[in-house]
Amino acid sequence: MIMEKPTKFVEEPSQSLHCPVCAGVFINPVISIQCGHTFCRRCIESDAENRQGKCPIDEMPCESDKLVANRAIHGQVEELQIHCCHGLTRADSEEDFMLDVDGCPEVVSLVHRDKHEDSCEFAIIPCPNGSNYCGKLRRKDLDEHLNNCTNVTCPYRDSGCEFRGQQAEVDEHKPKCGFRGVRLANAAQNAEVRHLRDVCEQLVHALRSLTDKVSTLEERMSSAQSRLEHQNQVIGDLQQQNSKLTRQVNELSKRNAQILAVQTNSPMVSVQSHRGHSRSASVGIPMTRQSDTEAGSPPLASSQFMGHITSAVPSPAVTRHESWTMPFTFKCIGTFRGHGNGIFSLIAKGQRLYSGSRDATIRVWDMDALRRGCIHTLKGHTNTIHSLVIGSGCLFSAAADLSIRSWKLESLEQENLVENAHYNIISALAVAGPHLFSASLAEIKIWRVSTLEHLHTITGLNHWVRALAVGDKKERVYSGSHNTIHVWSTSGEFSPCGRLDTSYGSVYSLAVTKQYLIAGTYNQNLHVYDINTYQHIKALTGHISTVTSLAVSPSGRYLFSSSIDTTVQLWNLENMLPIQSLKRHEDAVNSVFVHQDYLLTGSDDHEIKIFRYFKM
């Protein structure tokens, strides 16, 4: 395995990348979809009999057939920087290594170590003329050694000749070797044995390669089976909800029929209004006044009133922004293609959609004419664009090149630029009034929106700050890091206003409504908290990998969540139940954004999917 070679990391890996069983850096990490913990596959499967299906950390259920590959952790481990093993030597401890001043100076990522180390010029190799005679030497010194090696054997060695010397000496000896033509049959047999041995080694190598491919396919099949089981469970829950709703509809139909029967059999009475006009109403039936309806439209009959009570007397929360009414569905109506790599951030304004990508560009799309595709490309960044926000007539972008840029929405021209805005990758942005907040490793910085002038720095936070969200009244900014959500004032000295400690791992996404604070976490779940008391209300389960992005509908009634598991989930925040699972991407979904009746999703498969609301 990759870690069985001598390994020395350039920087000590985060504790979040260490297996809780062996305490080493993860090798082939898998995550349990039951308890949510991650282990080395070898560690958790080798102890399966003793564990009896329980997690070694909290003794929650953790069965072997409920383990799936943790691609997020696997990717982070692969990107760790190490010293070439041919540049290391043993330290005093048998388990520790130190740098060899005479060895290879290269630093490589774990995922590329084999490619480099297999051809490294500093690799220790045996002399092909026999390590028992010449010992071992570095590959870069082999050619010079062979020119002077005194242990070159006679080509008739298999026939019994024991002559050794430099290549020139062997060439001089060969024509007069006494073993020429002797025991040729035995020599031919020895050559055949060597040929068969070479063939055998090639077959062993091919077998190992096939074994690795079978293992990969088995992991993918296990993951697919876990998803299928989860979907079957969701379907079962929906069938139960459907049966319950059907019973309620039947009861309402019976009640409605009874009311109609009463109306038919009851005498009509005349009611005098204060204006002197008379109107009729049946006894026991709620009356609908002309003033309660649109001008010129007839008042609702009793059956209409009962069947449309939600839309006839809407609450302010229902009509605030979107007019979605249950049951409804979102269907994919198109795809934007054009980026050359994965898409990390989406935001829309008016009828323009803006997308930031790993290809270091921002593309602009026309929502009114989907077939037009990309109408403009903003260039300037030199690395992955992680976040986009809009405020004060500008588009703000932050990237792994450590810069923050602002672009005029009208002209799409760059207005301001801050290089080296942070010491590490900028992971999130948020606009609150005149201030722009940017997040990175263990810190948040605040900038003036109009000029990108630096105003304040908040330090000492828990590891990476991967998520920022602005409160409903723009008086608070929420930041998510490892096991912690902080609350900050958006004015004055940007002082802390609250802190929420969790045990669910790193917070990768945040969303805020008038009622709730919602966090998407590394442990695959969404956690809902009361916005005022920070009391934990509910854990929404459904994803099988890290929750990368959240988007709330304008009214705050519905929530969309995306995940590395390639899906987008739609939730009803009024009853905390799932509504729909959208599966149109072929790789991790990194960003979701709600715009009017559209849902926009960006993925590592280089595509943006456009979903639209449809009433069922």
C-alpha positions, 0 to 999 in steps of 0.5 A: 500500500501507499503508506508501507514505503518510508514516508515523511510529510512536509507538514504534519497532516491534520488530525481529521485525516488520521484513522481513529483505529490505527492512528495513522493517516487514512489508507483506502478510507471508508465511511459508515453510512450508519454511524458517520465515522471514517476508518481505513478499510483494512482497520475496520474490516480486519476487526469485524468479528470482534466489533460484532457490527458496532462502531469502535468509537461510539458503539453505534451500528457499523456493519461491513456492508454499510461501508462506502468509499470516502472520496472526500477524505481520499482526495485530501490524503492524496494531495498531502505533500511528502518527501521522496522516499529515496531522500530519507534515512532511518532516524534513531527510532525504527518508525521515524525517518529523517532527510538524507542530505545525499538523497533525492530532494524532491517533494511530491503529492501522495497520489503521484509518489509511485510515478516519481519514485519508480523512476527516481534517479536517487533510487537504490538499486542492485548492480545487474552483475550481482549485488553480492559482489558490487552491493547497491548503488543509486540509479543515477550512478549505474552507468558510470559503475557499469563502465568500471564494474569488475564483476561482468560474467562470461556469457557461458556462465551457465555452461560452467565458466566462472570468469569475471572482469570488466566488460572489455576483459570479458569481450577479450575472454569470450572467443577463447572461453573453454566452455564454448559449445559445452553442455549446450543442452543444459545451457538451452534449458537454463535459458528456457527457465529464465524465459519462463521466469520472466513470463511468470513475473509478467503474469503476476504483475497483470494479476495484481493489476486485475485484482486492484480493478476488481477491488475498485469495482466492488467498492463502487457496487457497494456504494451503488447498493447503499444508495439503492437501499436508501432510495427504497427507504425514501420511496417507502416513506413517501408511500406512507405519506401518500396514503396518509394524504389520501385518507385526509383527502377522502375525509375532506371530500366526505365533509364537503359532501355533507356541507353541500347536502346541508346547503341544499336542504337549508332555507335561504335567508336574506341578510341586509347589509349596512349599505342596503344591499341584500345578499344570500347565505345558507345557514351554517355556511361561511359567507364570502363578501364581494370585497374579499374577492378581486373586482368583477370575480364571483365569490367562492362557492362553498366547495371552492372555499373548502378545496382552496382554503390555502390559496384563498386565505394565504398567510404572509409567509406563503406569499412572501416570494415564491408561489410554490404549493404542494405537491410540486416537482423540479425537472431538469430543463437544460444544461450549460456547458463551456467550463473546462473543469469543475464548477464551484460557485453559482450566483444570479442577478436579473436574468444573468447567471455567473459561474466560477470554476476550477478552470480559473474563469467566470462565465456569464449565462443568459437565463432568458435564452438558454440556447445562447450558452455563455455570453461572456467570460471574465478572466483574471484569476489564475487558479480555482474560483471558490466563491462568488457574491453580488453586492452594490452593483458588483460581482465579487470573486475569490480564488485559490490564487489568494486574490479577491476581485470586483467586477461591474455588473453593467460593463462586466469589467474588473473594478478592484483587485486585492492580491494576497488577500489571505495567506491561504486559499480563500474559501468563502465570501459574503456581502453584508451592507457596505462590507465584504467578508472573506474566509480562509484558514483560521481567519476572516477578513472584512473589506469595504465593498466600494474600494476593497480596502481592508478594515478588520481581521478576525483570527484564531478560528477553528481550522478552515472557515469553509462557509459564511452566511448573512442573517435575514436582517444583514445584522449578523454574519455566521461562519462555519469551521471545524465543530464550531459556528461563530456569529459576528456583528456586521458593523462597528468592531465586528465583535462576536455575538454568539458561538455554537459548538457541535460534534459533527465535524467541519461545517462545509455550508451554511444557510439562514432563515428567519427561524433556522440556522442550517449547517451542512457538515462533513458527516453527511447530514444537515443540522437545523438550529433555532436561529435565536436560541441555537438549540439543535432541532433536527438532523436531516439525513439523506446524503451519503457524503459531505454536504457542500452547499445549501440554498433556501427558497425566498420564503424560507419554507424549502431548502436545497442541499448538494453533496459530493454523492452527486445528488441534490436533495429538496427538503420541506422545512415546515415538517423537516421531511424530504420532498425530492432527490435530483440526480442529473450530475455524474460527479460531486455537486459543489454549488446550488442556487435558487433564482425565481422558479429555477434551481441551478446546480454546478458540479465537478462534471463541468456542467451546470444543470437548470431545474424548474418548478412544476406544479403536479 
